[in-house]
Amino acid sequence: MSLDWLKSSERETALFALADRFGIPVSAFDGYALYKKGDHISAVRSEAVEADALLHAQEGGIPLLKTGKGGVSKPATAGILVFGVNATKAVADLSANDLKGLAEGRSLPAGEGKGYVIVRVDGVVAGMALLRDGRMVGQIPKWVTENLKMSGRESFATEG
């Protein structure tokens, strides 16, 4: 079984969803091919298309989006961690303490707006959050937060 590579129109729909919500330019995905498995779309380097023809890969790459009945339903954290650096919209710059609060399950006041936002601390993409009912709720998976070294200061770093 080979990967189910997206047709040009499907690719365009997926990438325009990211461009529309987050301002991530379609050009950020130059050199990447997209494939769908189940309800997930992943990105892999374009060279993988040739390798797939020889190896018949089952999956791989960077999870990018989850799809639903109405099209794209949710960005994947892994994809946001890689491509979110290019975002120009729907970005929340937080303090390390606010990120820690989200990671611990607390919500933050968010004002107007709804939907997913990319969360950054000191300009570094840390994950995503969901705006709803005037609150920001963390969508940061444990595998991300387990490796964060947080201090009481307004910055963060990863342990290495």
N, C-alpha and C positions, 0 to 999 in steps of 0.2 A: 504494500500500500504506500503510495506517495502522498506528499502533503497536498492539500487542497489550496493551491495558490489563488489569490484574489485576482479577478479580472480587473481591467483598468477602471471601469465604472465603480466597482466595489471598493477598490483602493481609494479612489477619489472621495467617495462617500465617507469612508472611515477617517481619512486624513483631514477632510474638511470639517468633520465633527470636532477634532482636536484643535484645528485652526480657529473655528468659530468660538468655542468655549474658552480656550486658553491662549489663543494667539500664537500657537506653535506653528511656524511656517511649514508648509508642505515640503519645502526644500530641505528641512531638517531630516527628512527620510530618504533623501537621495542616497543611493547605494544600498537601500534596504528593500527586500521583497516582503510582502505580507501574505500570510496564509491563515486559513480558518480551520479550527478543529472544535467541533461542537459549537458552543456559543462564545468561543474566545477567538480573538484575532491576535496573532503574534507577528513580530518583525524579526527577520533574519538578514544577515548580509546577503547581498545579491548573489554572491558566489555560491551560496547554499542551494540555489536552484539547480545548478549543475551537479552538485554533490548528491542532491536528493534523487536525481535521475539514476545515479549509480548505486546509492545506498538504500533507497526506499525508506527514508527516515519516517518515524512515527510522530515526532514533535521536536521542538527545540526553539532556540531564539529567546526573544524578550516578549513576555506577555504584554499586550498593548491595550486592548479593549475587550469588554464583554458586550455581547449583543443581545438584544431582546426582540420581542415582536415588533416594536416600533423602530428598530434600527439599533444604533449604539446606545447602550444603557449606562455604562460605567467605564471610566478609564481604569486600567490596571496599575497598581502601585509600582510594580517593577518598571513599566514603561514610563511612568511619570518621573521616577528617579533618574532614568537615563535621558529622556527627551525634555523633561520639564524645565531644564536650564534655559531652554529657548522660549519659555512662556512670557507673554507680555500682558496677559489679561487673567482675571480670576486667580490672583496670587495673593496670599496672605503672609505678610512678613511678621513673624512672631518673635517674642523673646524666648530664651531657653526655658524659662519657668513656665510660660504658656504652653510650649510644646510638651514639657513634662506633664503638665496638667491634662492635656489632651491624651497623652500616652497612658495616663493613669485612669482615664475614663471620665474626667470632668469635662464639661462643656464651657465655652467662653461666650460672652456677649458678642453678637456679630452685626447688629443693625439690620439694614435692608439686604435683600438678595436671597437667592436660594440656589441650590445645586452644589456641585463639587468645586473646590478650590485647591490650588497647589499651596502647600505650606512650606515656607522657607524660614530659616534662622541664619542670620549673618550672610544672607545671599545664597545659602546652600539649600537645595531642595531636600526636605526631610520626609515628604509624603503628601497625603491628601487629607482634607477634612470636608465635611458636608455642612452647608448652611441650610438651616430650616428653622422656622418660627423664631427668628431673631437670635438664634444660637449657632455656634460653631461646634460640631461634634467631630471628634477625631476618627479618622479612618486609617490610622497608622497601624499596620500589623505588628504583632509581637516580634517577628523576626527582624524588623527594622529597629524597634525600640530597645530590644535586648542588648544591642551593640552600642547604644548611645551612652556616652559618659557625660552626665549632666552635673553641673555645679550650680551654685547660687548666683553666679555671674550671668550676664546677658550674652553668653556665647555657648557654643557646644562644639564638641569634637568627637570623633569616633575613636574607640580604643583600637590599638593595633598591635 
